[in-house]
Amino acid sequence: TWGFLPEGEKVNQQLVILEQTAAEENVIVQQIERVGEPQPIEGLDESYMKSTYAVEMTSNTAGNMQRLVERLEGLDRIWNIYSFGFEKLAEESFSGTFTFELFYYVAGSEESQ
């Protein structure tokens, strides 16, 4: 495998890591939302899936959000962050979003259906 996660609990653990890393970078995660159903990964069998998530966050500097994204990208190949943006709301208030795909492995997917 390419560092794929088992589904369920392991995916949730990655989302907890996201929130913990955000806290370390002084970023407040407002919302994590899965956008769409899990999809099979092209070129691999149906045991390998990906889910897309959108994250909304706030911080007192844009650099904090940039460092969060950089740290997540450096964690593992299971993270694929493909959009990131932020805007200045006030002097020390920024709002940002990023979208990422999380890759994981579904053991015995045919048996569970």
C-alpha positions in Angstrom: 0.0 0.0 0.0 1.0 3.6 -0.4 0.5 4.7 3.2 -3.3 4.3 2.9 -5.3 4.4 6.1 -7.9 1.8 7.1 -11.3 3.4 7.0 -13.4 4.5 10.0 -11.4 5.0 13.2 -8.1 5.8 11.4 -9.8 8.5 9.2 -11.2 10.0 12.4 -7.7 9.9 13.9 -6.4 11.9 11.0 -9.1 14.6 11.5 -8.1 14.8 15.2 -4.5 15.3 14.1 -5.7 18.1 11.8 -7.4 19.8 14.8 -4.4 19.3 17.1 -2.0 20.6 14.5 -4.2 23.6 13.9 -4.2 24.4 17.7 -0.4 24.2 17.7 -0.3 26.8 14.9 -2.9 29.0 16.6 -5.5 28.2 14.0 -9.2 27.7 15.0 -10.9 25.0 12.9 -14.5 26.2 12.5 -15.8 23.3 10.4 -14.6 20.1 8.7 -17.1 18.8 6.2 -16.9 15.8 3.9 -18.0 17.0 0.4 -19.4 14.1 -1.5 -19.4 10.4 -1.2 -16.1 8.4 -1.0 -14.7 7.6 -4.4 -12.6 4.8 -5.7 -9.1 5.8 -6.7 -8.5 5.6 -10.4 -6.1 2.8 -11.4 -6.5 0.9 -8.1 -8.9 -1.7 -7.0 -12.1 -0.7 -5.1 -10.4 -1.4 -1.8 -8.6 2.0 -2.2 -10.8 5.0 -1.7 -10.6 8.7 -1.2 -12.9 11.2 0.5 -12.8 15.0 -0.1 -13.1 17.3 2.9 -13.5 21.1 3.1 -12.1 22.9 6.2 -13.0 26.4 7.4 -10.7 28.1 9.8 -9.7 31.4 11.4 -6.5 32.8 12.9 -4.9 36.1 13.8 -2.3 35.8 11.0 -2.4 34.3 7.5 1.1 32.8 8.2 -0.4 30.5 10.8 -2.8 29.0 8.3 -0.1 28.7 5.7 2.1 26.8 8.2 -0.8 24.5 9.1 -1.3 23.5 5.5 2.5 23.0 5.0 2.7 20.8 8.1 -0.3 18.7 7.0 1.2 18.2 3.5 4.4 17.0 5.2 2.7 14.4 7.4 2.0 11.6 5.0 1.1 10.8 1.4 -2.5 10.2 2.6 -3.1 14.0 2.6 -3.7 15.7 -0.8 -4.4 19.4 -0.3 -5.4 20.9 -3.6 -6.9 24.3 -2.7 -6.1 26.9 -0.1 -7.2 30.4 0.3 -7.7 33.1 3.0 -9.0 36.6 3.4 -8.3 39.4 5.9 -11.4 40.2 8.0 -9.8 42.8 10.3 -6.4 44.0 11.4 -5.6 40.7 13.3 -8.3 38.4 12.0 -8.1 36.1 9.0 -10.5 33.5 7.6 -9.4 30.7 5.4 -10.4 27.5 3.7 -8.7 24.5 2.2 -9.9 21.4 0.5 -8.1 18.0 0.8 -8.5 14.4 -0.2 -7.8 11.7 2.3 -6.8 8.3 0.9 -7.7 5.2 2.7 -8.0 1.4 2.4 -11.3 -0.4 2.8 -10.6 -4.0 3.9 -13.0 -6.6 2.5 -15.2 -4.0 0.7 -17.0 -6.6 -1.4 -17.9 -8.7 1.7 -19.4 -5.8 3.6 -22.0 -5.0 0.9 
